[in-house]
Amino acid sequence: MSVDADTRDLHTDARAVLTSWTAPDAAQEELRRTYLDHLDRHPDGVWRSCQPGHVTASAAIVDPDGSRTVLTLHRKIRLWLQTGGHCEPADTALAAVALREATEESGIADL
């Protein structure tokens, strides 16, 4: 995929999200820096076509009292996970990717 304005917008948002996030511990800080380094090396780092990897977005769906959550069975790895998935060309923000994927995978329209 070529690097166009939409790619830069999503790439810029991904960098901003990772830059502004404060990791809770050293292991998460190392992972945060690894993702930032990946985005620095790969202008297409938000797309599925980027190898060796790419940024995805996920969401935890929890009921208002915090007693139940939604999980989805991942088709390829056969594990129950939070909703999430790949960025698409129309996406301009990671939060929007997470919401779109949560809505699609859960079937809950009013998240």
BARO-101372 format. One record per atom (N, C-alpha, C): atom name; residue number from 1; x, y, z. Coordinates in steps of 0.02 Angstrom, whole numbers, padded with zeros to 5 digits. Layout:
REM BARO-101372
- CA | NUM | X | Y | Z
...
REM end
This chain:
REM BARO-101372
- N | 1 | 00042 | -00058 | 00000
- CA | 1 | 00000 | 00000 | 00000
- C | 1 | 00044 | 00062 | 00000
- N | 2 | 00027 | 00109 | -00041
- CA | 2 | 00066 | 00170 | -00044
- C | 2 | 00051 | 00214 | 00016
- N | 3 | 00098 | 00258 | 00031
- CA | 3 | 00090 | 00303 | 00087
- C | 3 | 00055 | 00366 | 00061
- N | 4 | -00010 | 00373 | 00078
- CA | 4 | -00048 | 00432 | 00056
- C | 4 | -00069 | 00472 | 00118
- N | 5 | -00110 | 00522 | 00108
- CA | 5 | -00130 | 00566 | 00164
- C | 5 | -00166 | 00527 | 00219
- N | 6 | -00211 | 00480 | 00201
- CA | 6 | -00246 | 00441 | 00251
- C | 6 | -00198 | 00398 | 00292
- N | 7 | -00148 | 00369 | 00258
- CA | 7 | -00099 | 00329 | 00294
- C | 7 | -00061 | 00372 | 00343
- N | 8 | -00041 | 00431 | 00322
- CA | 8 | -00004 | 00476 | 00367
- C | 8 | -00047 | 00496 | 00427
- N | 9 | -00112 | 00509 | 00415
- CA | 9 | -00157 | 00528 | 00470
- C | 9 | -00160 | 00472 | 00522
- N | 10 | -00171 | 00410 | 00500
- CA | 10 | -00176 | 00354 | 00547
- C | 10 | -00108 | 00340 | 00579
- N | 11 | -00056 | 00343 | 00540
- CA | 11 | 00012 | 00334 | 00566
- C | 11 | 00027 | 00387 | 00619
- N | 12 | 00010 | 00449 | 00604
- CA | 12 | 00021 | 00504 | 00651
- C | 12 | -00019 | 00493 | 00715
- N | 13 | -00082 | 00471 | 00708
- CA | 13 | -00123 | 00458 | 00767
- C | 13 | -00093 | 00402 | 00809
- N | 14 | -00071 | 00349 | 00776
- CA | 14 | -00042 | 00292 | 00813
- C | 14 | 00020 | 00315 | 00852
- N | 15 | 00062 | 00356 | 00821
- CA | 15 | 00121 | 00382 | 00857
- C | 15 | 00100 | 00426 | 00916
- N | 16 | 00049 | 00468 | 00905
- CA | 16 | 00026 | 00513 | 00958
- C | 16 | -00002 | 00473 | 01017
- N | 17 | -00041 | 00422 | 01003
- CA | 17 | -00070 | 00380 | 01056
- C | 17 | -00014 | 00347 | 01096
- N | 18 | 00034 | 00318 | 01061
- CA | 18 | 00089 | 00284 | 01096
- C | 18 | 00135 | 00333 | 01133
- N | 19 | 00145 | 00391 | 01104
- CA | 19 | 00188 | 00441 | 01136
- C | 19 | 00157 | 00469 | 01200
- N | 20 | 00092 | 00478 | 01200
- CA | 20 | 00059 | 00509 | 01258
- C | 20 | 00043 | 00459 | 01313
- N | 21 | 00045 | 00394 | 01298
- CA | 21 | 00027 | 00343 | 01347
- C | 21 | 00085 | 00332 | 01397
- N | 22 | 00068 | 00331 | 01460
- CA | 22 | 00117 | 00316 | 01512
- C | 22 | 00112 | 00243 | 01531
- N | 23 | 00164 | 00206 | 01517
- CA | 23 | 00165 | 00134 | 01532
- C | 23 | 00165 | 00123 | 01607
- N | 24 | 00128 | 00071 | 01630
- CA | 24 | 00124 | 00058 | 01702
- C | 24 | 00185 | 00023 | 01731
- N | 25 | 00227 | -00007 | 01688
- CA | 25 | 00285 | -00043 | 01713
- C | 25 | 00339 | -00046 | 01658
- N | 26 | 00397 | -00072 | 01676
- CA | 26 | 00454 | -00074 | 01630
- C | 26 | 00441 | -00117 | 01568
- N | 27 | 00407 | -00172 | 01577
- CA | 27 | 00393 | -00216 | 01520
- C | 27 | 00347 | -00182 | 01469
- N | 28 | 00296 | -00147 | 01494
- CA | 28 | 00251 | -00111 | 01449
- C | 28 | 00286 | -00051 | 01416
- N | 29 | 00331 | -00019 | 01453
- CA | 29 | 00370 | 00036 | 01424
- C | 29 | 00414 | 00010 | 01367
- N | 30 | 00444 | -00047 | 01376
- CA | 30 | 00485 | -00076 | 01323
- C | 30 | 00442 | -00092 | 01261
- N | 31 | 00383 | -00118 | 01273
- CA | 31 | 00337 | -00133 | 01217
- C | 31 | 00315 | -00069 | 01182
- N | 32 | 00299 | -00017 | 01220
- CA | 32 | 00279 | 00047 | 01192
- C | 32 | 00335 | 00074 | 01147
- N | 33 | 00396 | 00072 | 01171
- CA | 33 | 00453 | 00095 | 01131
- C | 33 | 00464 | 00052 | 01069
- N | 34 | 00453 | -00012 | 01075
- CA | 34 | 00460 | -00057 | 01017
- C | 34 | 00410 | -00038 | 00962
- N | 35 | 00348 | -00024 | 00982
- CA | 35 | 00298 | -00003 | 00933
- C | 35 | 00316 | 00064 | 00902
- N | 36 | 00339 | 00111 | 00942
- CA | 36 | 00359 | 00176 | 00914
- C | 36 | 00418 | 00168 | 00866
- N | 37 | 00466 | 00127 | 00883
- CA | 37 | 00522 | 00113 | 00837
- C | 37 | 00498 | 00082 | 00772
- N | 38 | 00450 | 00036 | 00778
- CA | 38 | 00422 | 00004 | 00718
- C | 38 | 00389 | 00057 | 00674
- N | 39 | 00349 | 00101 | 00703
- CA | 39 | 00317 | 00153 | 00663
- C | 39 | 00368 | 00200 | 00632
- N | 40 | 00422 | 00214 | 00668
- CA | 40 | 00475 | 00257 | 00640
- C | 40 | 00509 | 00225 | 00580
- N | 41 | 00515 | 00160 | 00580
- CA | 41 | 00549 | 00123 | 00525
- C | 41 | 00501 | 00107 | 00467
- N | 42 | 00436 | 00106 | 00481
- CA | 42 | 00388 | 00084 | 00430
- C | 42 | 00332 | 00135 | 00421
- N | 43 | 00334 | 00175 | 00368
- CA | 43 | 00280 | 00222 | 00354
- C | 43 | 00213 | 00187 | 00344
- N | 44 | 00215 | 00122 | 00326
- CA | 44 | 00154 | 00082 | 00317
- C | 44 | 00141 | 00037 | 00377
- N | 45 | 00168 | 00055 | 00435
- CA | 45 | 00166 | 00013 | 00494
- C | 45 | 00097 | 00001 | 00524
- N | 46 | 00046 | 00034 | 00498
- CA | 46 | -00022 | 00022 | 00523
- C | 46 | -00062 | -00025 | 00478
- N | 47 | -00031 | -00048 | 00424
- CA | 47 | -00068 | -00090 | 00376
- C | 47 | -00048 | -00163 | 00380
- N | 48 | -00096 | -00206 | 00368
- CA | 48 | -00086 | -00278 | 00369
- C | 48 | -00030 | -00300 | 00323
- N | 49 | -00020 | -00265 | 00269
- CA | 49 | 00031 | -00282 | 00220
- C | 49 | 00102 | -00269 | 00245
- N | 50 | 00109 | -00231 | 00298
- CA | 50 | 00175 | -00215 | 00325
- C | 50 | 00206 | -00277 | 00359
- N | 51 | 00265 | -00293 | 00337
- CA | 51 | 00301 | -00349 | 00367
- C | 51 | 00365 | -00324 | 00397
- N | 52 | 00384 | -00346 | 00455
- CA | 52 | 00365 | -00409 | 00487
- C | 52 | 00304 | -00404 | 00531
- N | 53 | 00273 | -00346 | 00539
- CA | 53 | 00215 | -00339 | 00581
- C | 53 | 00182 | -00272 | 00571
- N | 54 | 00126 | -00261 | 00606
- CA | 54 | 00089 | -00199 | 00598
- C | 54 | 00047 | -00186 | 00661
- N | 55 | 00028 | -00123 | 00669
- CA | 55 | -00013 | -00103 | 00725
- C | 55 | -00085 | -00122 | 00713
- N | 56 | -00118 | -00148 | 00764
- CA | 56 | -00190 | -00162 | 00763
- C | 56 | -00221 | -00125 | 00822
- N | 57 | -00287 | -00127 | 00826
- CA | 57 | -00322 | -00094 | 00881
- C | 57 | -00372 | -00142 | 00911
- N | 58 | -00381 | -00138 | 00977
- CA | 58 | -00430 | -00182 | 01010
- C | 58 | -00468 | -00143 | 01063
- N | 59 | -00523 | -00173 | 01086
- CA | 59 | -00564 | -00140 | 01137
- C | 59 | -00588 | -00193 | 01187
- N | 60 | -00591 | -00173 | 01249
- CA | 60 | -00622 | -00214 | 01301
- C | 60 | -00693 | -00190 | 01310
- N | 61 | -00741 | -00234 | 01300
- CA | 61 | -00812 | -00218 | 01310
- C | 61 | -00832 | -00247 | 01377
- N | 62 | -00849 | -00202 | 01424
- CA | 62 | -00867 | -00222 | 01492
- C | 62 | -00934 | -00190 | 01509
- N | 63 | -00979 | -00229 | 01542
- CA | 63 | -01043 | -00201 | 01560
- C | 63 | -01035 | -00147 | 01613
- N | 64 | -01086 | -00105 | 01622
- CA | 64 | -01079 | -00047 | 01667
- C | 64 | -01058 | -00063 | 01738
- N | 65 | -01078 | -00120 | 01765
- CA | 65 | -01057 | -00135 | 01834
- C | 65 | -00992 | -00173 | 01838
- N | 66 | -00961 | -00186 | 01780
- CA | 66 | -00895 | -00218 | 01779
- C | 66 | -00895 | -00292 | 01794
- N | 67 | -00953 | -00323 | 01791
- CA | 67 | -00956 | -00395 | 01808
- C | 67 | -00953 | -00442 | 01748
- N | 68 | -00965 | -00415 | 01689
- CA | 68 | -00963 | -00458 | 01630
- C | 68 | -00925 | -00423 | 01574
- N | 69 | -00896 | -00465 | 01530
- CA | 69 | -00860 | -00438 | 01473
- C | 69 | -00877 | -00478 | 01411
- N | 70 | -00864 | -00449 | 01353
- CA | 70 | -00875 | -00483 | 01289
- C | 70 | -00808 | -00508 | 01264
- N | 71 | -00806 | -00571 | 01246
- CA | 71 | -00747 | -00600 | 01213
- C | 71 | -00769 | -00630 | 01147
- N | 72 | -00722 | -00635 | 01101
- CA | 72 | -00737 | -00665 | 01036
- C | 72 | -00686 | -00720 | 01023
- N | 73 | -00710 | -00774 | 00991
- CA | 73 | -00665 | -00829 | 00975
- C | 73 | -00627 | -00811 | 00911
- N | 74 | -00561 | -00803 | 00918
- CA | 74 | -00518 | -00786 | 00861
- C | 74 | -00516 | -00845 | 00813
- N | 75 | -00535 | -00832 | 00752
- CA | 75 | -00542 | -00885 | 00702
- C | 75 | -00477 | -00922 | 00687
- N | 76 | -00421 | -00888 | 00684
- CA | 76 | -00358 | -00921 | 00666
- C | 76 | -00323 | -00954 | 00724
- N | 77 | -00318 | -00919 | 00781
- CA | 77 | -00279 | -00947 | 00836
- C | 77 | -00322 | -00985 | 00887
- N | 78 | -00388 | -00983 | 00878
- CA | 78 | -00435 | -01022 | 00919
- C | 78 | -00429 | -01006 | 00993
- N | 79 | -00424 | -00942 | 01009
- CA | 79 | -00423 | -00919 | 01079
- C | 79 | -00478 | -00867 | 01087
- N | 80 | -00507 | -00863 | 01147
- CA | 80 | -00555 | -00811 | 01163
- C | 80 | -00517 | -00747 | 01182
- N | 81 | -00532 | -00692 | 01146
- CA | 81 | -00495 | -00629 | 01154
- C | 81 | -00544 | -00571 | 01155
- N | 82 | -00518 | -00512 | 01175
- CA | 82 | -00557 | -00451 | 01167
- C | 82 | -00566 | -00438 | 01093
- N | 83 | -00614 | -00395 | 01076
- CA | 83 | -00624 | -00378 | 01006
- C | 83 | -00567 | -00335 | 00981
- N | 84 | -00555 | -00339 | 00917
- CA | 84 | -00502 | -00298 | 00887
- C | 84 | -00484 | -00322 | 00819
- N | 85 | -00442 | -00284 | 00785
- CA | 85 | -00422 | -00305 | 00719
- C | 85 | -00380 | -00254 | 00682
- N | 86 | -00379 | -00263 | 00617
- CA | 86 | -00335 | -00225 | 00573
- C | 86 | -00363 | -00157 | 00555
- N | 87 | -00319 | -00111 | 00542
- CA | 87 | -00337 | -00045 | 00517
- C | 87 | -00358 | -00051 | 00444
- N | 88 | -00405 | -00009 | 00423
- CA | 88 | -00429 | -00008 | 00354
- C | 88 | -00415 | 00060 | 00324
- N | 89 | -00414 | 00064 | 00257
- CA | 89 | -00396 | 00127 | 00224
- C | 89 | -00436 | 00188 | 00246
- N | 90 | -00499 | 00181 | 00263
- CA | 90 | -00540 | 00238 | 00283
- C | 90 | -00526 | 00261 | 00355
- N | 91 | -00490 | 00221 | 00394
- CA | 91 | -00478 | 00237 | 00464
- C | 91 | -00428 | 00295 | 00470
- N | 92 | -00441 | 00340 | 00518
- CA | 92 | -00396 | 00395 | 00530
- C | 92 | -00373 | 00399 | 00603
- N | 93 | -00401 | 00356 | 00646
- CA | 93 | -00382 | 00357 | 00717
- C | 93 | -00387 | 00286 | 00746
- N | 94 | -00340 | 00268 | 00789
- CA | 94 | -00341 | 00202 | 00820
- C | 94 | -00404 | 00191 | 00861
- N | 95 | -00428 | 00242 | 00896
- CA | 95 | -00489 | 00234 | 00936
- C | 95 | -00548 | 00217 | 00891
- N | 96 | -00551 | 00246 | 00832
- CA | 96 | -00605 | 00230 | 00785
- C | 96 | -00599 | 00158 | 00760
- N | 97 | -00538 | 00135 | 00749
- CA | 97 | -00526 | 00065 | 00728
- C | 97 | -00552 | 00019 | 00783
- N | 98 | -00535 | 00032 | 00845
- CA | 98 | -00556 | -00010 | 00901
- C | 98 | -00632 | -00011 | 00907
- N | 99 | -00665 | 00046 | 00900
- CA | 99 | -00738 | 00049 | 00904
- C | 99 | -00770 | 00012 | 00846
- N | 100 | -00744 | 00021 | 00785
- CA | 100 | -00772 | -00014 | 00727
- C | 100 | -00766 | -00089 | 00736
- N | 101 | -00708 | -00112 | 00756
- CA | 101 | -00697 | -00184 | 00766
- C | 101 | -00741 | -00211 | 00822
- N | 102 | -00748 | -00174 | 00877
- CA | 102 | -00790 | -00196 | 00932
- C | 102 | -00862 | -00202 | 00910
- N | 103 | -00886 | -00154 | 00872
- CA | 103 | -00954 | -00156 | 00847
- C | 103 | -00964 | -00214 | 00798
- N | 104 | -00918 | -00222 | 00751
- CA | 104 | -00924 | -00276 | 00702
- C | 104 | -00922 | -00345 | 00735
- N | 105 | -00874 | -00355 | 00780
- CA | 105 | -00864 | -00421 | 00808
- C | 105 | -00913 | -00440 | 00862
- N | 106 | -00940 | -00390 | 00898
- CA | 106 | -00987 | -00405 | 00951
- C | 106 | -01060 | -00406 | 00928
- N | 107 | -01073 | -00369 | 00874
- CA | 107 | -01142 | -00362 | 00852
- C | 107 | -01182 | -00312 | 00894
- N | 108 | -01149 | -00277 | 00939
- CA | 108 | -01182 | -00227 | 00981
- C | 108 | -01178 | -00160 | 00945
- N | 109 | -01236 | -00133 | 00926
- CA | 109 | -01237 | -00074 | 00884
- C | 109 | -01221 | -00009 | 00921
- N | 110 | -01239 | -00004 | 00983
- CA | 110 | -01234 | 00060 | 01019
- C | 110 | -01177 | 00062 | 01070
- N | 111 | -01117 | 00043 | 01049
- CA | 111 | -01061 | 00046 | 01095
- C | 111 | -01038 | 00117 | 01105
REM end
